[in-house]
Amino acid sequence: AQLLFSSSAAYALSKVAFPGAKALNKIIEVALLFTSTVLYIMQYMVMATLGMIDTYFAIILPYIATPMGLFLMRQFMGQLPDSMIEAAKLDGASELRTLVNVVLPMSTPIIGTIGLMSGLAYWNDWTNGLYYLVKRTDLYSIQNVLTNMLNNIQFLKTATQLQGINIEMGTLPSVSIRMAIAVVAVIPVMIVYPFIQKSFVKGIVIGGVKG
């Protein structure tokens, strides 16, 4: 979903002249300066207003678009040759067909980069489940489950110490849980990254350069 939204929005902002394009580009750049705390506050207000707490939308919508992904995609597409886009339009191609048949095939490096970044961010995220899933714990991601296990173990340690119960702390696998979280988090990277390493590096280098 993020790739679809970012690619179409980036094409419009970088290659299509329309009123307000410069203002939208400035808004994207300003959004990069916001801290995660401010972003989560605004997201929560939107989710609560729309009644999306404890729904699938609450854990999907926050990742449909990110300022960084849209910024990198826009920078990359902005450096694509205008001559090829103009040639496609002279042949009668619409904006949608130009995007699908001309722009996207030339944007595979940045598409792979954004796909990897957004996929890893979603995989490692546990804050959306913490903030937006109050009762629907069945929608928890694996990161939320592992985090809850770690918090429960820490709570058990603290409770036993306060009540003076003699329990061997070494029998509670807090370190093992931490290692499990680390292993689960790194598995997708180990599997996916070798296949898109070249595209990832190229997309970051080209997309990060301001044209």
Secondary structure, 3 states (H helix, E strand, C coil): CHHHHHHHHHHHHHHCCCCCHHHHHHHHHHHCCCCHHHHHHHHHHHHHHCCCCCCHHHHHHHHCCCHHHHHHHHHHHHCCCHHHHHHHHHCCCCHHHHHHHHHHHHCHHHHHHHHHHHHHHHHHCCHHHHHHCCCCHHHCCHHHHHHHHHHHHHHHHHHHHHCCCCCCHHHCCHHHHHHHHHHHHHHHHHHHHHHHHHHHHHHHHHHCCCC
